[in-house]
């Protein structure tokens, strides 16, 4: 089962954490590095990517799953 991926602040850096996991998957120096790592995992798993702000709020969400209503064209 695919787990949604979250990019979250982590001890002064950024981490990728699978939804429901206690431990982080990867740690990166910058948020953009963590986003690229999480995006690749989400694409491979067909899951969602949640990007959090430094205060923990979600700032962006991307879906890489199977969309039952894909855009035409």
HUKA-V294875 format. One record per residue. RES is the residue in one letter. SS is DSSP state (H for helix, E for strand, L for the rest). BURIAL is + if it has 16 or more other C-alpha atoms within 10 Angstrom, else -. D_CENTER is the distance of its C-alpha to the mean C-alpha in Angstrom with 2 decimals. Layout:
RES & SS & BURIAL & D_CENTER
RES & SS & BURIAL & D_CENTER
This chain:
X & L & - & 15.58
X & L & - & 11.99
X & L & + & 9.54
X & L & + & 6.61
X & E & + & 3.44
X & E & + & 3.56
X & E & + & 4.80
X & E & + & 8.34
X & E & + & 11.89
X & E & - & 13.76
X & L & - & 17.52
X & L & - & 17.81
X & E & - & 14.93
X & E & + & 11.12
X & E & + & 9.22
X & E & + & 6.32
X & E & + & 7.25
X & E & + & 7.61
X & L & - & 8.98
X & L & - & 12.61
X & L & - & 12.69
X & L & - & 14.96
X & L & - & 14.20
X & L & + & 11.35
X & L & - & 10.53
X & E & - & 11.01
X & E & + & 12.27
X & E & + & 12.68
X & L & - & 15.37
X & L & - & 13.73
X & H & + & 10.69
X & H & - & 11.11
X & H & + & 11.29
X & H & + & 8.08
X & H & + & 6.42
X & H & - & 8.71
X & H & + & 8.08
X & H & + & 4.46
X & H & + & 6.05
X & H & - & 8.96
X & H & + & 7.91
X & H & + & 6.72
X & H & - & 9.98
X & H & - & 11.96
X & H & + & 11.30
X & L & + & 11.60
X & L & + & 8.87
X & E & + & 6.75
X & E & + & 3.54
X & E & + & 4.55
X & E & + & 5.78
X & E & + & 8.68
X & L & - & 12.14
X & L & + & 14.27
X & L & - & 15.98
X & L & - & 13.04
X & L & - & 13.23
X & E & - & 10.51
X & E & - & 11.36
X & E & - & 9.49
X & E & - & 8.11
X & E & - & 8.22
X & E & - & 9.67
X & L & + & 10.34
X & L & + & 12.61
X & L & - & 16.34
X & L & - & 17.46
X & L & - & 20.89
X & L & - & 21.94
X & L & - & 20.88
X & L & - & 22.34
X & L & - & 25.80
X & L & - & 26.93
